[in-house]
């Protein structure tokens, strides 16, 4: 079985660019990833591409070949859809293809164009990741779904809006010097608490923004990296995926995300590491409460203690285990189909030392990416490790 | 898609009619798991032996949220309280009506019905204080 290297990464700026087409966004990210990898277009054997709401935002299905063309690839292309975990599952598929010897060079990534839909339109589009009959028709939005989980968490384990606000403050701080981030603006706890309510107890600053953007990575086999003398010092050493029942009301736990427990367990075993080995993590904080559920599922915090991790400084930039040094979905932005691949981009840069926040984790050799779809009915976890180039 | 006049969702539409008539039901398997239609398999254990069972007369709010920012189909309904209500072996998502949204609480006892949304008049699962 071949090892899998991240040979190059490419990210557009995340934010509001309603005039830019999806194909233009992905062309930028894909070309930048190929340039960063120093890999020839002709060597790319396939494109694995994540996108969630292209039909609604751009009236565009069948985006695989469109995006291959946009990057100038003469290669087969497939679109993956798992709501906000769309490009996370694409990365996982890429890892498997390289490992099983089917491919030596893949372009993997994703795009989402959202801001052209407006807030109400994007809220409606995001809602299709929930059960249409039993949740959407009851008026459950995505902030509403995470709010249901937040209320359940408070009732079961305690915690407060102030605790959640510390997560937003931390992630905004982390994004301050990330030039690709949507918000490079510090906020304080009062800003979060005083913001308009979206779905109680989650306010505007508990929620990630609506974003446009694309991300791409070039995955290569160890052999290809060696033969072509590539400077590829980060490997994806573990991958895992979990699933859960679609509707929240059918689940045994409202205040936990068991799909991410399963994904994490599989990824840790695959990489041969434990939660104690993880030195830096990018987790799916679409809402502040989502970071809490992620930390607990990943074994980075005990169940019931994740809500205090930011307030206690465990997960801050100077803490023992910095989480979302990119700014996370909260401040970096969340163009949903691009998010999973963007986490791999950010972690790769953090580990190899060329991320604006690499100096927060100068010696880190092991990182984790956690990408969730819907109310975590889909979860994907990857372990990245620094290896010899 | 919302429930346009033209669109029929077999299994779901009949369930709404039954609840409206005060004859709500859920699907239960021989292992005691509850779920909502349309289904052929128990989502909890894979049992193929699932049958319609009367929904208990009242349930209890497990969690809720008051939503202020809605999708276009619910803008005129805001603020509204979405709740997950447990009826013994099955739980249902709907909106709590008939009390101020500030007065909704976890543990509140409610009864289920079907009403219409303010914005579109589409069918809506609702809960009233018992």
HADDOCK unambig.tbl for C-alpha pairs under 7 A between the chains (distance, minus, plus):
assign (segid A and resid 120 and name CA) (segid B and resid 71 and name CA) 5.32 0.50 0.50
assign (segid A and resid 120 and name CA) (segid B and resid 72 and name CA) 5.93 0.50 0.50
assign (segid A and resid 123 and name CA) (segid B and resid 71 and name CA) 5.71 0.50 0.50
assign (segid A and resid 124 and name CA) (segid B and resid 71 and name CA) 4.97 0.50 0.50
assign (segid A and resid 134 and name CA) (segid B and resid 93 and name CA) 6.55 0.50 0.50
assign (segid A and resid 135 and name CA) (segid B and resid 93 and name CA) 6.24 0.50 0.50
assign (segid A and resid 137 and name CA) (segid B and resid 2 and name CA) 6.96 0.50 0.50
assign (segid A and resid 137 and name CA) (segid B and resid 124 and name CA) 6.70 0.50 0.50
assign (segid A and resid 138 and name CA) (segid B and resid 93 and name CA) 6.52 0.50 0.50
assign (segid A and resid 138 and name CA) (segid B and resid 94 and name CA) 4.94 0.50 0.50
assign (segid A and resid 138 and name CA) (segid B and resid 95 and name CA) 6.47 0.50 0.50
assign (segid A and resid 138 and name CA) (segid B and resid 124 and name CA) 5.97 0.50 0.50
assign (segid A and resid 138 and name CA) (segid B and resid 125 and name CA) 6.33 0.50 0.50
assign (segid A and resid 139 and name CA) (segid B and resid 74 and name CA) 6.46 0.50 0.50
assign (segid A and resid 140 and name CA) (segid B and resid 82 and name CA) 6.61 0.50 0.50
assign (segid A and resid 141 and name CA) (segid B and resid 70 and name CA) 6.66 0.50 0.50
assign (segid A and resid 144 and name CA) (segid B and resid 65 and name CA) 6.37 0.50 0.50
assign (segid A and resid 144 and name CA) (segid B and resid 67 and name CA) 6.29 0.50 0.50
assign (segid A and resid 147 and name CA) (segid B and resid 65 and name CA) 5.94 0.50 0.50
assign (segid A and resid 148 and name CA) (segid B and resid 63 and name CA) 5.77 0.50 0.50
assign (segid A and resid 148 and name CA) (segid B and resid 64 and name CA) 5.40 0.50 0.50
assign (segid A and resid 148 and name CA) (segid B and resid 65 and name CA) 5.65 0.50 0.50
assign (segid A and resid 151 and name CA) (segid B and resid 63 and name CA) 6.19 0.50 0.50
assign (segid A and resid 151 and name CA) (segid B and resid 64 and name CA) 6.91 0.50 0.50
assign (segid A and resid 152 and name CA) (segid B and resid 63 and name CA) 5.65 0.50 0.50
assign (segid A and resid 197 and name CA) (segid B and resid 68 and name CA) 6.42 0.50 0.50
assign (segid A and resid 198 and name CA) (segid B and resid 67 and name CA) 6.14 0.50 0.50
assign (segid A and resid 198 and name CA) (segid B and resid 68 and name CA) 5.17 0.50 0.50
assign (segid A and resid 198 and name CA) (segid B and resid 69 and name CA) 5.14 0.50 0.50
assign (segid A and resid 199 and name CA) (segid B and resid 65 and name CA) 6.06 0.50 0.50
assign (segid A and resid 199 and name CA) (segid B and resid 66 and name CA) 5.44 0.50 0.50
assign (segid A and resid 199 and name CA) (segid B and resid 67 and name CA) 4.06 0.50 0.50
assign (segid A and resid 199 and name CA) (segid B and resid 68 and name CA) 5.66 0.50 0.50
assign (segid A and resid 199 and name CA) (segid B and resid 69 and name CA) 6.82 0.50 0.50
assign (segid A and resid 200 and name CA) (segid B and resid 65 and name CA) 5.29 0.50 0.50
assign (segid A and resid 200 and name CA) (segid B and resid 66 and name CA) 5.21 0.50 0.50
assign (segid A and resid 200 and name CA) (segid B and resid 67 and name CA) 6.40 0.50 0.50
assign (segid A and resid 249 and name CA) (segid B and resid 84 and name CA) 6.10 0.50 0.50
assign (segid A and resid 249 and name CA) (segid B and resid 91 and name CA) 5.44 0.50 0.50
assign (segid A and resid 249 and name CA) (segid B and resid 92 and name CA) 6.09 0.50 0.50
assign (segid A and resid 249 and name CA) (segid B and resid 93 and name CA) 6.56 0.50 0.50
assign (segid A and resid 250 and name CA) (segid B and resid 91 and name CA) 6.48 0.50 0.50
